[in-house]
Amino acid sequence: MMIQRARYKSLLLLFAFTGEISLANAALPPPCDTSFSPAFSTETISDIDWDETAVRKVMHTFAYGGFASDQQIKAWADMAPSCAIQEILTFQSTNDLLSPPGNDPVYDNIQSYLTTSDGDATLAALQTFWSTDPASPAVNSTKYDLIDTSNNRLKISALQYTWIDTTNKHGVNPFRQKVGFWLTNYHMSVHMQAVENNPAIIRKMYDDVMRVLAADTSGTEVNYFANVLATGAKSPALAVQYGHKDSKYVNGQFKGNDDFAREFHQLFFGILGDATDKNTYENVTIENMARILTGMKVDKSDTYYGDIVTAQNYYHDVLNYDPTLHYPSTLPDPILSGVTISSANYPTAMDKIDAAAQISINNIESEDNLPVWIISHFADDTLSSEDDTNPKVVDIRNAWINSNKNLLHFLRSYAISNQFLQRGGFQSTPRYKYLSAFDRNMIAYNQNTVDNKESYLNTAATPKARMETQGAKAFYPAHFVFGGQTGIEAANNPDIFKEAYNANISKPYRLAGVKNNSTGWQKEWTKIVPASLADANGQYRAGDLGAWLWNRFMADGGAHYGLEERFYVAGLMAQGVNFDPGNGYTRFELDPNDANANTLAIQQLTDNENTIISIDNNINVGLAVNFITTTPFMFAQSGSDLAGGQ
C-alpha cells in the first residue's frame, strides 16, 4: 500500500503542475514493478538513506538535473528506492515525471512532434518540427535548418543546436538524451569530419540506437545492450568513418581494412585480447570480424536530403547492402567462444553483426571491462578496469552479470546502490566524478531554465559557444574514435576553468539574463521556486532563496554551502555585488563561534540573508546563479554529501 500511495502522489503532483491532462495520453513511467531486483543486491541503499539529496544526485548524474518539481522529488524520496528509480530513469522519449510538460499551447506542444515515419526518432523529428512546422515557435529561426540555403551544404550547427535544445526542453526525457550522447560521442564515437561533415548520417545513428535502447521498457531482457551496440555497428556513419563501406569479398579474396573489426571488440565490448593468445586474437578474431563487415556499401549523392541539390555529394544515411560482395562462408569460432557464425543461419552482414554482438557481450574480458567503463563515464573517475581487487570494481562486475547485461537495469541498480551514494559498505570508499564541459554546462542550462517559453525565447542562454570554447564540441569528439572530453581532462586544464569563469564574469547575461527585448521574454522564477518560501506579498528572503538555488544547481543537500558561499550569494541577491566589495574575509572571520570572528561581517551576512526580494526579472538572482555555477563544487560531484555531508 505504501508503494501505491506514493505512485498516486506522483500522479497528483503531475496533474497539479501541468494543468488538465488526459491519463491516457500522459507519458508516465509504468507502475512500479515490485519484482524488480536491484543488481547490486546486497548493497542497495536503505529506505532511511534514500532521501531528497539522493534523488537530486541521481538526476544530476544521469539526466543533467532533470526538470522534476520539488514536490515530485519529495514524492520519490518518500518511495522505496527500487520503485522510485523505475520512475526516474526510463529510456522512452518522454517521461512526464522527470520532465513534465507545461500547458502553454504555443510552447508546450513538443510531445506531438517526437516521431517520424521511422518511428520514435527524437532528434530527426524535432529538427524537422523546429525548422519547418508553422506550429513551432522556433520556425522563424534558421539555426535548425538541415541545409544552409546560402551555400547548399548540410548545416552542422543545426544538429548541435537540436541536441542541446532537445535536452533542454520540458516534456522530453533528458536521461535518454544523455545516454544517446554518451553512445554517439564517447562509447561508439563518430566524428563529424570522418563522415565528411554530414550531420544527417550521425543523427540517423543517434536516433536508431536510442530507438532500440528504448524498446525494452522493463529493462529485463537478457543481453539487451548487445542489441544496442549492434545497431550502432550497423550504421552507415561508422561504415563511412572506418572505411568498411568499401570492404568486399570477391574472387575468393577479402579486400578491405580491419579498423572497425578491431574497434568493434575493443571499444564497443572491451575485448582487448589480453585473455587469449595475441596472435590468435589478431589473426582469427579481428580478421574474421573484418569479413563480417563486407558488402556494407553506402551510396553518395547530391540529391539525397530533400529537394535541394547540395553543393557536394553526401553519404546516404541508409546502407545499400550488396550481398554479392559479402563473405559467403561460415566463420569458424570468430570470437573464440566455441560458437560459429554460419552464412546459412546469418546470411547478411547485419545478421552476422547481431550474432557477433551476442557472443561478444558474454566474453570474459567484456564482462570485466565494459561495466566498469560505463560507470566510470557516468559517475566515478576513481575506477579502473585493471584494478581487479577494488571492491567497487568487483561489485560493478557482479552487478553487470546480475542485470543480465541490460543497460537500463544496470544503471537503475547502480543509481540506488550504496556504492553510488556512498553508504553502507561503501561509506568510507570515495566516489568522485569530475564534470566535462558538456555535463557542467548542460546541468547549469537545464537548472536555470524555468520552462519551454524561456528555452525558446531566452536565445542568449544556449551553452553551445561556451562549451566549444571549453573544449567540448558536440559530435566532434576530442579524441576521435576514443570519445569526447573527459571530466578529468576538464579538471586538470586551467584554461577550461578560465574560460568557464570568464563566461560567467565577462558575459554574465548569457546565463543570468532576465529578459530578452527582441522576443519579449522575462524571467519567472516564481513558476518553480516553492511557494512555501514566499511571504504574504509573494517575495522571498534572500537567505532562503540562496539555499534553494544552491541545492538546485549542486544537488548536495547544502553540504558545501558554507559561510563564504552564503556571504557571496546573499550579497549578490541583496545588493547586486558581493557581500563587501572593499574587504575580503576568511572563513574564520565569518564564523560566529571562532575566536577571530568579525562581528561586522557576520552582521552583514545576517542583514543580507534577511533582505526581502522579488525574484522575477531580478538580475541579482541571476548574478547569484552565475556565482554558484562558477564555484569548484560545480566542476565535480562526490557521493559523500548526502543529508548534509559527514
C-alpha positions in Angstrom: 0.0 0.0 0.0 2.9 2.4 0.7 4.1 1.9 -2.9 0.6 2.5 -4.3 0.1 5.7 -2.2 3.5 7.0 -3.4 2.6 6.3 -7.0 -0.8 8.0 -6.5 1.0 11.0 -5.1 3.3 11.2 -8.1 0.2 11.3 -10.4 -1.4 14.1 -8.3 1.7 16.2 -8.5 2.0 15.8 -12.2 -1.6 16.9 -12.7 -1.2 19.8 -10.3 1.8 21.2 -12.2 0.8 20.6 -15.8 -2.9 21.6 -15.8 -5.5 19.4 -17.3 -4.1 16.3 -18.9 -5.5 13.0 -20.1 -4.3 10.0 -18.3 -4.5 8.0 -21.5 -2.0 10.4 -23.1 0.2 11.0 -20.2 3.8 9.8 -20.9 4.2 8.3 -17.4 6.6 5.5 -16.5 4.8 2.2 -15.9 3.7 1.4 -12.4 6.3 0.1 -10.0 7.4 -3.4 -10.8 7.7 -5.0 -7.4 9.6 -7.9 -8.9 12.5 -5.5 -9.9 15.6 -6.9 -8.2 18.4 -4.4 -7.9 21.6 -5.9 -9.4 23.7 -4.5 -6.5 21.6 -6.8 -4.4 23.5 -6.7 -1.1 24.5 -3.0 -1.4 21.2 -1.3 -2.3 20.6 1.9 -0.4 18.3 1.6 2.6 15.0 3.4 2.7 16.4 5.6 5.5 19.3 6.8 3.5 17.2 7.3 0.4 16.3 11.0 0.7 15.8 14.1 -1.4 19.5 14.7 -1.8 19.9 11.1 -3.1 17.1 11.7 -5.7 18.7 15.0 -6.8 22.1 13.4 -7.1 20.6 10.7 -9.4 19.0 13.3 -11.6 22.2 15.4 -11.8 24.4 12.4 -12.7 22.1 10.8 -15.2 19.7 13.4 -16.5 21.5 16.8 -16.5 19.5 17.6 -13.4 16.1 16.8 -14.9 13.0 19.1 -14.6 11.1 17.4 -11.8 9.4 19.7 -9.3 10.5 19.9 -5.7 7.2 18.2 -4.8 7.9 15.3 -7.2 11.4 15.0 -5.8 10.0 14.7 -2.3 7.5 12.1 -3.5 10.3 10.0 -4.9 12.3 10.3 -1.7 9.2 9.0 0.2 9.0 5.9 -2.0 11.1 2.8 -1.8 14.2 3.4 -3.9 13.6 0.4 -6.1 10.2 1.9 -7.1 11.3 5.5 -7.4 14.2 4.7 -9.7 11.9 3.0 -12.1 10.0 6.3 -12.5 13.1 8.5 -12.6 15.2 6.6 -15.2 13.4 5.4 -18.4 14.6 5.3 -22.0 11.3 6.4 -23.6 11.4 9.7 -25.5 9.2 11.2 -22.8 9.0 10.9 -19.0 6.4 13.2 -17.6 7.6 12.9 -14.0 11.2 13.5 -14.7 10.4 16.1 -17.3 6.8 17.3 -17.0 5.4 19.1 -20.0 3.8 22.5 -19.4 0.4 23.6 -20.6 1.1 26.5 -22.8 -0.4 25.8 -26.2 2.4 27.6 -28.0 5.5 26.4 -26.3 4.5 23.1 -24.8 3.2 21.0 -27.7 6.5 19.4 -28.3 5.4 15.8 -27.4 3.2 15.7 -30.5 6.4 16.0 -32.7 8.6 13.3 -31.4 8.1 10.7 -34.1 8.9 10.3 -37.8 7.9 7.7 -40.4 10.8 5.6 -38.9 9.1 5.6 -35.5 10.4 7.2 -32.3 13.2 9.4 -33.6 13.6 12.4 -31.3 16.4 14.4 -33.0 15.1 14.0 -36.6 11.5 14.7 -35.6 12.3 17.8 -33.6 14.8 19.2 -36.1 12.1 18.9 -38.7 9.4 20.4 -36.5 11.6 23.3 -35.4 12.7 24.2 -38.9 9.6 23.6 -41.0 6.4 23.3 -39.0 4.3 26.6 -38.6 3.2 25.3 -35.2 6.8 25.6 -33.9 7.7 28.8 -32.0 11.2 28.4 -33.5 10.2 28.1 -37.1 11.4 31.6 -37.9 14.9 30.7 -36.8 17.2 29.2 -39.4 19.5 27.6 -36.9 17.7 24.2 -37.1 17.6 24.0 -40.9 19.2 20.8 -42.2 20.5 22.6 -45.3 22.1 26.1 -45.3 20.5 27.6 -48.4 23.2 30.3 -48.6 25.7 27.6 -49.7 23.5 24.5 -50.2 25.6 22.5 -47.7 24.3 20.5 -44.7 24.4 22.6 -41.6 26.5 21.0 -38.9 25.5 23.5 -36.2 21.8 22.6 -36.8 22.4 19.1 -35.3 24.3 20.6 -32.4 21.6 23.0 -31.6 19.0 20.3 -32.0 20.7 18.1 -29.4 21.2 20.9 -26.9 17.7 22.2 -27.2 16.1 18.8 -27.2 17.9 18.1 -23.9 16.7 21.4 -22.5 13.0 21.0 -23.3 10.4 20.2 -20.7 8.4 17.2 -21.9 11.4 15.4 -23.4 13.4 12.8 -21.4 16.8 14.2 -20.6 18.1 10.8 -19.3 17.5 9.4 -22.8 19.5 12.3 -24.4 22.4 11.9 -22.0 22.7 8.2 -22.8 22.3 8.9 -26.5 25.1 11.5 -26.3 27.4 9.1 -24.5 26.8 6.3 -27.1 27.5 8.5 -30.1 30.1 10.9 -28.8 32.0 8.6 -26.4 31.4 4.8 -26.5 30.6 4.4 -30.2 32.2 7.7 -31.0 31.6 9.1 -34.5 33.3 12.3 -35.6 31.8 14.9 -38.0 34.9 15.2 -40.0 35.2 11.4 -40.5 31.8 11.4 -42.2 32.7 14.3 -44.4 30.7 16.9 -42.4 27.4 15.1 -42.7 25.2 15.8 -39.6 22.3 13.8 -41.0 24.1 10.5 -41.1 25.1 11.0 -37.4 21.6 12.0 -36.5 20.3 8.8 -38.0 22.7 6.7 -36.0 21.8 8.5 -32.8 18.0 8.0 -33.3 18.4 4.4 -34.4 20.4 3.5 -31.4 18.1 5.2 -29.0 15.0 3.6 -30.6 16.5 0.2 -30.0 17.5 1.1 -26.4 14.0 2.2 -25.6 12.3 -0.9 -27.0 12.9 -2.9 -23.8 10.7 -0.9 -21.5 11.1 -3.1 -18.4 14.9 -3.3 -18.5 14.9 -7.0 -18.1 15.7 -8.6 -21.5 18.9 -10.6 -21.3 22.0 -9.3 -23.2 19.9 -6.4 -24.4 22.8 -3.9 -24.5 24.3 -6.1 -27.2 21.4 -5.2 -29.5 22.1 -1.5 -28.9 25.8 -1.9 -29.8 25.0 -4.0 -32.8 22.6 -1.3 -34.0 25.5 1.2 -33.8 27.8 -1.2 -35.6 25.4 -1.5 -38.5 25.1 2.3 -39.0 26.2 3.9 -42.3 28.0 6.6 -40.2 30.5 4.1 -38.8 30.9 2.3 -42.2 32.0 5.7 -43.6 34.1 6.7 -40.7 36.1 3.4 -40.5 36.1 2.7 -44.2 34.5 -0.7 -44.3 31.9 0.7 -46.7 34.5 -0.4 -49.3 35.2 -3.8 -47.8 34.3 -6.7 -50.0 34.9 -10.4 -50.7 35.4 -11.1 -54.4 37.0 -14.0 -56.3 37.7 -15.8 -53.0 39.7 -12.9 -51.6 39.0 -10.3 -48.9 39.7 -6.7 -49.9 39.3 -4.1 -47.2 40.5 -3.0 -43.8 40.2 -4.3 -40.2 39.9 -1.0 -38.5 36.3 -1.3 -37.3 36.7 -5.1 -36.8 39.2 -4.2 -34.1 37.3 -1.4 -32.5 34.0 -3.4 -32.5 35.7 -5.7 -30.0 38.0 -3.2 -28.2 35.9 0.0 -27.9 32.4 -1.4 -28.1 32.7 -4.5 -25.9 36.0 -4.1 -24.1 37.6 -7.2 -25.6 41.3 -6.2 -25.8 42.8 -9.6 -26.5 44.5 -9.9 -23.1 42.7 -13.1 -22.2 43.9 -15.1 -25.1 46.9 -15.6 -27.4 47.6 -12.2 -29.2 48.4 -13.9 -32.5 45.1 -15.7 -32.5 43.2 -12.6 -31.4 44.7 -10.5 -34.2 44.6 -13.2 -37.0 41.4 -15.0 -36.1 39.1 -12.8 -34.1 39.8 -9.5 -35.8 40.2 -10.8 -39.3 37.0 -12.9 -39.1 35.1 -9.8 -37.9 36.5 -7.8 -40.9 34.9 -10.4 -43.2 31.6 -10.0 -41.4 31.7 -6.3 -42.4 31.9 -6.9 -46.2 29.2 -5.7 -48.5 28.1 -2.7 -46.3 28.1 -0.1 -49.1 27.0 3.5 -48.5 25.8 5.5 -51.6 26.7 9.1 -52.1 24.8 11.8 -54.0 23.9 15.5 -54.1 20.1 15.0 -54.0 19.5 12.7 -51.0 18.5 15.3 -48.5 15.3 16.9 -49.7 14.6 18.8 -52.9 17.7 21.0 -52.9 20.7 19.9 -54.9 23.6 20.2 -52.4 26.9 21.7 -53.3 28.7 18.5 -52.6 27.9 14.8 -52.6 26.9 13.4 -49.2 26.8 9.8 -48.0 23.3 8.5 -47.5 22.0 7.7 -44.0 20.9 4.1 -45.0 23.1 1.2 -46.2 23.0 -0.1 -49.7 23.9 -3.6 -48.7 25.3 -5.7 -51.6 25.1 -9.5 -50.8 27.4 -10.3 -53.8 30.3 -8.5 -52.0 29.7 -10.3 -48.7 31.7 -13.1 -47.3 29.7 -16.2 -48.1 31.0 -18.9 -45.8 30.8 -19.9 -42.2 33.2 -18.1 -39.9 34.9 -20.5 -37.6 34.8 -19.5 -33.9 35.1 -15.8 -34.6 35.2 -14.6 -31.0 37.0 -17.6 -29.5 33.8 -18.7 -27.7 33.2 -22.1 -29.3 30.4 -20.7 -31.4 30.5 -20.3 -35.1 28.6 -17.8 -37.3 27.3 -19.5 -40.4 26.0 -17.8 -43.5 23.2 -20.4 -43.6 21.8 -19.1 -40.3 23.1 -15.5 -40.6 23.1 -14.7 -44.3 23.8 -10.9 -44.3 26.4 -8.7 -42.7 23.8 -7.2 -40.4 22.7 -10.7 -39.3 26.3 -11.6 -38.5 26.9 -8.4 -36.6 23.9 -9.2 -34.4 25.2 -12.7 -33.8 28.8 -11.4 -33.1 27.4 -8.9 -30.6 25.5 -11.5 -28.6 28.7 -13.6 -28.5 31.0 -10.7 -27.6 28.9 -9.4 -24.7 29.4 -12.8 -22.9 33.2 -12.7 -23.4 35.1 -12.7 -20.1 37.1 -9.6 -21.0 33.9 -7.8 -21.9 32.3 -8.8 -18.6 35.4 -7.4 -16.8 35.8 -4.1 -18.7 32.6 -2.9 -20.2 30.5 -2.4 -17.0 33.5 -0.6 -15.3 33.8 1.7 -18.3 30.1 2.5 -18.2 30.1 3.5 -14.6 33.4 5.4 -14.9 32.0 7.5 -17.6 28.7 8.4 -15.9 29.6 8.5 -12.2 33.1 7.6 -10.9 36.5 8.7 -12.0 38.3 6.6 -9.3 37.6 3.3 -11.1 40.0 1.3 -13.3 39.0 -1.9 -15.0 42.6 -3.1 -14.4 42.1 -3.0 -10.6 40.7 -6.4 -10.0 40.9 -6.2 -6.2 39.0 -3.0 -5.9 35.7 -3.8 -4.0 33.8 -1.3 -6.2 35.1 -2.9 -9.4 34.2 -6.4 -8.1 30.7 -5.1 -7.1 30.1 -3.5 -10.5 31.2 -6.6 -12.4 28.9 -8.8 -10.4 26.0 -6.3 -10.9 26.5 -6.4 -14.6 26.1 -10.1 -14.6 23.1 -9.8 -12.2 21.4 -7.3 -14.5 21.7 -9.7 -17.4 23.8 -7.1 -19.2 20.8 -4.9 -19.6 21.9 -1.2 -19.5 18.6 0.2 -18.0 18.5 -2.4 -15.3 22.2 -1.9 -14.6 22.1 1.9 -14.4 18.9 1.9 -12.3 20.5 -0.6 -9.9 23.7 1.5 -9.7 21.8 4.7 -9.1 20.2 3.3 -5.9 23.4 1.5 -4.7 25.4 2.2 -1.7 28.4 2.5 -4.0 27.0 5.4 -5.9 25.5 7.1 -2.9 28.5 6.2 -0.6 26.5 4.5 2.1 26.5 1.1 3.8 29.6 -1.0 2.9 31.0 1.9 0.7 30.6 4.7 3.3 34.3 5.2 3.5 35.1 4.5 -0.1 35.3 7.8 -2.0 33.4 8.4 -5.3 34.4 11.4 -7.3 33.1 12.4 -10.7 34.7 15.4 -12.4 32.3 17.0 -14.9 33.2 17.6 -18.5 32.3 20.9 -20.1 29.3 19.1 -21.6 27.9 17.9 -18.3 28.6 21.1 -16.3 27.1 23.4 -18.9 24.1 21.3 -19.6 23.3 20.9 -15.9 23.6 24.7 -15.4 21.5 25.3 -18.5 18.7 22.9 -17.6 18.5 24.0 -13.9 18.5 27.7 -15.0 15.6 27.2 -17.5 12.2 27.7 -15.9 10.0 26.4 -18.7 9.9 25.9 -22.5 8.9 29.5 -23.1 12.2 30.5 -21.7 14.0 27.8 -23.5 12.7 29.1 -26.8 12.9 32.9 -26.2 16.0 33.3 -24.0 18.2 32.7 -27.0 21.3 34.1 -25.4 21.4 31.3 -22.8 22.4 28.4 -25.1 25.7 26.9 -23.9 26.8 25.9 -27.4 29.5 28.5 -27.8 30.6 28.3 -24.1 31.1 24.5 -24.3 33.1 24.8 -27.5 35.5 27.4 -26.0 35.9 25.0 -23.1 37.0 22.2 -25.5 33.6 20.4 -25.8 32.1 20.4 -29.2 29.1 18.2 -29.8 29.7 15.5 -32.5 33.4 16.4 -32.7 34.8 14.1 -30.0 38.1 15.4 -28.8 39.8 12.0 -29.0 38.1 11.0 -32.3 37.1 7.3 -32.0 38.1 7.2 -28.3 35.5 9.8 -27.4 35.0 13.3 -26.2 36.4 15.4 -23.4 36.5 13.7 -20.1 35.8 15.2 -16.7 39.4 14.6 -15.5 40.7 16.5 -18.5 38.4 19.4 -17.8 39.5 19.4 -14.1 43.2 19.3 -15.0 43.1 22.0 -17.6 43.4 25.5 -16.1 42.3 27.1 -19.4 39.0 25.4 -19.2 38.3 26.8 -15.7 39.5 30.2 -17.0 37.0 30.0 -19.9 34.2 28.9 -17.7 35.0 31.7 -15.2 35.2 34.3 -17.9 31.9 33.1 -19.5 30.1 33.9 -16.3 32.0 37.1 -15.3 32.7 38.9 -18.6 29.4 37.9 -20.2 27.1 37.4 -17.2 23.9 37.9 -19.0 24.2 34.7 -21.1 23.3 32.5 -18.1 22.0 35.1 -15.7 19.9 37.3 -18.1 16.3 38.0 -17.0 14.8 39.4 -20.2 15.1 39.5 -24.0 13.8 42.7 -25.5 13.6 41.2 -29.0 11.5 38.2 -28.0 9.6 39.8 -25.1 10.7 37.1 -22.7 11.2 37.8 -18.9 12.5 35.5 -16.2 9.8 33.9 -14.0 11.5 32.1 -11.1 8.2 32.1 -9.2 6.9 29.3 -11.5 9.3 26.8 -9.9 10.5 28.2 -6.6 8.4 26.6 -3.8 5.6 28.9 -2.7 6.4 27.9 0.8 9.5 30.1 0.6 7.4 33.2 -0.2 5.9 35.7 2.2 2.4 37.0 2.1 3.4 39.5 -0.6 5.0 36.9 -2.9 8.5 38.0 -2.0 11.4 35.9 -0.7 14.1 36.1 1.9 17.5 36.1 0.2 18.9 33.5 2.6 16.1 31.0 1.9 16.3 31.5 -1.9 20.1 31.2 -1.8 20.0 27.8 -0.1 17.3 26.7 -2.6 19.3 27.8 -5.6 22.5 26.2 -4.3 20.8 22.8 -3.9 19.1 23.1 -7.3 22.4 23.5 -9.1 24.6 21.4 -6.8 22.4 18.6 -5.6 24.4 18.2 -2.4 21.8 18.9 0.2 23.7 22.1 1.1 26.7 20.2 2.3 29.1 22.6 0.5 27.0 25.7 1.1 29.4 27.1 3.7 29.8 30.6 5.2 31.8 32.1 2.4 29.4 30.8 -0.2 26.4 32.1 1.7 28.1 35.5 2.1 28.6 35.9 -1.7 25.2 34.5 -2.7 23.3 36.6 -0.2 25.3 39.7 -1.0 24.7 39.4 -4.7 20.9 38.9 -4.3 20.5 41.7 -1.7 22.9 44.3 -3.2 23.9 43.1 -6.7 27.5 43.0 -5.6 29.5 40.7 -3.3 28.9 41.0 0.4 31.6 43.6 0.9 33.4 44.8 -2.2 36.0 46.6 -0.2 37.0 43.8 2.1 37.7 40.1 2.0 37.1 37.8 5.0 38.4 34.5 5.9 36.1 31.6 6.9 37.3 32.1 10.5 36.1 35.7 10.5 32.7 34.6 9.2 32.2 32.0 11.9 30.5 33.5 15.0 31.9 30.6 17.1 35.5 31.3 16.1 37.9 33.5 18.2 38.7 35.5 15.1 35.0 36.2 14.3 34.4 39.6 12.7 31.1 40.9 14.1 30.6 43.5 11.3 30.9 40.8 8.6 28.6 38.4 10.4 26.0 41.2 10.8 26.3 42.0 7.1 25.6 38.3 6.3 22.6 38.3 8.6 21.3 41.6 7.1 21.8 40.3 3.5 20.2 37.0 4.1 17.2 38.6 5.8 16.7 41.0 2.9 13.3 40.5 1.2 13.5 40.5 -2.6 11.2 39.8 -5.6 12.6 37.1 -7.8 11.0 37.5 -11.3 13.0 39.7 -13.7 15.6 40.4 -11.0 19.1 40.4 -12.3 20.5 40.0 -8.8 19.2 36.4 -8.7 20.9 35.7 -12.0 24.2 37.1 -10.6 23.9 34.7 -7.7 23.4 31.8 -10.2 26.5 33.0 -12.0 28.5 32.8 -8.8 27.1 29.4 -7.8 27.9 27.8 -11.2 31.5 29.0 -11.1 32.4 27.6 -7.7 34.6 24.5 -7.7 31.7 22.4 -6.5 30.1 22.8 -9.9 33.1 21.0 -11.5 32.9 17.7 -9.6 30.5 15.5 -7.7 31.1 13.2 -4.8 28.9 10.6 -3.2 29.6 11.6 0.4 27.5 14.7 0.9 24.0 13.1 1.4 21.9 14.6 4.1 24.3 17.5 4.7 27.5 15.5 4.5 29.7 13.9 7.0 
